[in-house]
Amino acid sequence: MKAAKRHAQPYKSEFLSDSSGFTLIEVLMCLAILSIAFGTVYQTFDTFNRAYTTENVVAGVQQKTRNGVEFMVHDIRLAGLDALGTAGSGFLEAQPTRLRFTADMNFDGDVSDPFEDITYRLNGSVLQQTNHLGEEILLDDVTSLNFSFLDVDDNELIDDTLTPPQVPAGDLVDIKTVVISLSTQRPAGRGD
């Protein structure tokens, strides 16, 4: 009997296919698609991150400005406080960017104590308060400050013909309303 001759076949694993792997073009195409996808995701993240940073800065500046204005309003409402009628307190200077007044805050009948003489003024981009503690920064990054002084009939009391424009000394007692217009601006903190 003759033995049947078998042809040797190479061993093929059932896990291997006839494919020899990815071609270089397929790998490059995949990398290009992933790069575009990751670029889009990064751009979206960066946009949201910038918006978040900007809104945080805006909220912080608004809160700081609100606190500063409320502090001024509290003090200005005390201008002229003279419970005993002997202190002679009131407005001493009234200019568009400077306000000085006294108030008998300890009710002793005079305004000789240093904490009873208060000044607010714009110095460059800094709103300063001067009181018994000296000169302090109330707000920074101020782009504009304007005090308007109105009488009982809401007439503006500032005389623009004076240098600097101000409420004349004889009209300081007529001030019934102080309008504060204040603008602040701060960089968004992103470095651009």
C-alpha positions in Angstrom: 0.0 0.0 0.0 1.1 3.2 -0.9 1.0 5.9 1.7 -0.9 9.0 0.7 1.4 11.9 0.5 0.2 14.8 2.5 1.1 18.3 1.6 2.3 20.3 4.5 0.1 23.3 5.1 1.4 26.1 7.3 -0.3 26.3 10.7 -2.9 29.1 10.8 -4.2 30.3 14.1 -7.9 30.9 14.2 -7.1 34.3 15.9 -5.1 35.5 13.0 -6.7 36.8 9.9 -5.3 37.2 6.5 -4.8 40.9 7.3 -1.3 41.9 8.0 -2.3 44.9 10.3 -3.0 48.6 9.7 -1.3 50.4 6.9 0.5 53.6 7.5 -2.2 55.6 5.7 -4.9 54.1 8.0 -2.9 55.0 11.1 -2.3 58.5 9.8 -6.0 59.0 9.0 -7.0 57.8 12.5 -4.5 60.2 14.0 -5.8 63.1 11.9 -9.4 62.3 12.9 -8.4 62.1 16.6 -6.5 65.3 16.4 -9.5 67.1 14.9 -11.8 65.7 17.6 -9.4 66.5 20.5 -8.8 70.0 19.0 -12.5 70.6 19.0 -12.9 69.4 22.6 -10.0 71.6 23.7 -11.4 74.6 21.9 -14.8 74.2 23.5 -13.2 73.7 27.0 -11.0 76.8 26.5 -14.0 78.9 25.5 -16.0 77.8 28.5 -12.9 78.3 30.8 -12.4 81.9 29.5 -16.1 82.7 30.0 -16.0 81.2 33.5 -12.9 83.3 34.4 -14.4 86.5 33.0 -17.7 86.0 34.8 -15.9 85.3 38.1 -13.8 88.5 37.7 -17.0 90.5 36.8 -18.8 89.2 39.8 -15.8 89.9 42.1 -15.5 93.5 40.8 -19.2 94.1 41.1 -19.2 92.8 44.7 -16.2 94.8 45.7 -17.6 98.0 44.0 -21.0 97.4 45.7 -19.3 97.1 49.1 -17.3 100.3 48.5 -20.3 102.3 47.5 -22.4 101.0 50.4 -19.6 102.0 52.7 -19.6 105.5 51.2 -23.4 105.8 51.3 -23.3 104.9 55.0 -20.8 107.6 55.8 -22.4 110.3 53.5 -25.7 109.7 55.2 -24.1 110.7 58.5 -22.8 114.0 57.0 -24.0 116.9 59.1 -25.0 114.7 62.0 -25.3 117.1 64.9 -27.6 115.7 67.6 -26.9 118.5 70.0 -27.0 121.3 67.5 -23.6 122.7 68.5 -21.1 120.8 66.4 -21.4 122.8 63.2 -21.0 119.6 61.1 -21.7 119.2 57.5 -20.1 119.4 54.0 -16.7 121.1 53.8 -15.8 120.4 50.2 -18.0 119.2 47.3 -16.3 118.6 44.0 -17.1 116.0 41.2 -14.2 113.8 42.4 -13.7 114.9 46.0 -16.1 115.0 49.0 -15.2 116.1 52.5 -17.6 116.3 55.4 -17.9 116.1 59.2 -20.4 114.4 61.5 -20.7 114.4 65.3 -20.4 110.6 65.5 -19.8 110.5 69.2 -22.5 113.0 70.1 -20.2 115.2 72.2 -21.3 118.5 70.6 -18.2 119.1 68.4 -16.4 117.6 65.4 -12.9 117.9 66.7 -12.2 114.2 66.9 -10.2 112.9 63.9 -12.8 110.1 63.1 -15.5 112.8 62.6 -13.8 114.3 59.5 -14.1 112.1 56.4 -12.8 112.7 52.8 -13.5 110.6 49.7 -11.4 111.4 46.6 -10.3 109.9 43.3 -6.6 109.7 43.0 -5.7 108.3 39.6 -7.6 105.0 39.4 -7.9 104.7 43.2 -10.8 105.8 45.4 -9.3 106.8 48.7 -11.0 107.5 52.0 -9.3 109.7 54.6 -10.3 109.5 58.2 -8.8 109.0 61.6 -6.8 106.0 60.4 -5.2 108.1 57.6 -5.5 107.5 53.9 -6.9 104.2 52.9 -7.8 102.6 49.6 -11.5 102.0 49.4 -11.5 100.8 45.7 -8.9 100.4 43.0 -9.3 100.0 39.2 -11.7 103.0 39.2 -12.2 104.4 35.7 -14.5 107.2 36.6 -16.1 108.8 39.7 -18.5 111.6 39.7 -20.3 113.1 42.7 -23.4 115.2 41.9 -24.8 117.5 44.6 -28.5 118.4 44.5 -30.6 120.8 46.6 -34.1 120.1 47.9 -35.6 120.8 44.4 -33.1 118.4 42.7 -31.1 121.3 41.2 -27.4 120.6 40.6 -25.2 122.8 42.9 -21.8 122.4 41.3 -20.6 125.7 39.7 -18.6 124.8 36.6 -17.1 128.3 36.4 -15.1 127.7 39.6 -11.6 126.1 39.4 -11.9 123.2 40.2 -15.7 122.9 39.6 -17.3 122.7 43.0 -20.3 123.6 45.1 -19.6 127.2 46.3 -18.9 127.5 50.0 -22.1 129.4 50.7 -24.2 126.6 49.0 -22.7 123.6 50.9 -25.6 123.8 53.5 -28.1 123.4 50.6 -26.8 119.9 49.7 -29.7 117.4 50.3 -28.8 114.6 47.9 -25.5 113.2 46.8 -25.5 111.1 43.6 -22.5 108.8 43.2 -21.6 107.6 39.7 -18.8 105.1 39.8 -17.2 102.8 37.1 -14.6 100.2 37.7 -12.8 98.0 35.3 -10.4 95.1 36.0 -8.5 92.9 33.6 -10.0 89.4 33.3 -6.9 87.7 34.7 -6.2 85.6 31.6 -3.0 87.2 30.5 -4.5 88.5 27.2 
